[in-house]
Amino acid sequence: MRRLFSLEGKLTALTVALVVLAVLFSFVLAEYTSLWVGVPLALLIVVSGTLVATRAFVRPISRLLSALIDSTQNFKDKDFSIRIASHRRDELGELVDSHNEVGDLIRDER
């Protein structure tokens, strides 16, 4: 079995980590500044970090989905030689493996 961590598990872990980070930043900044400055500043830092982390997490998924879409377009044009390389160990990795197997089967039957 190729799946090591599910996408849902990765997203949950990322969310929990960012919430914990927000709480810790709030407490630390509240010690050195007033509550009215510390909490908004902590939120600003965490929201910025969340945007960066989310983009870093989503970009490879988006690229892989784009490759799958392009490859299925090639299948419609009867070009079954396209394979997609992926080293993911989650549901998307399983999808890529299945896609490659289907392409191989169809190509071998022709």
Buried (B, 14 or more C-beta within 10 A) or exposed (E): EEBEEEBEEEEEEBEEEBEEBBEEBBEEBBEEBEEEEBBEBBBEBBEEBBEEBBEEEEEEEEEBEEBBEEBEEEBEEEEBEBBBEBEBBBBBBBBBBEBBEEBEEEBEEE
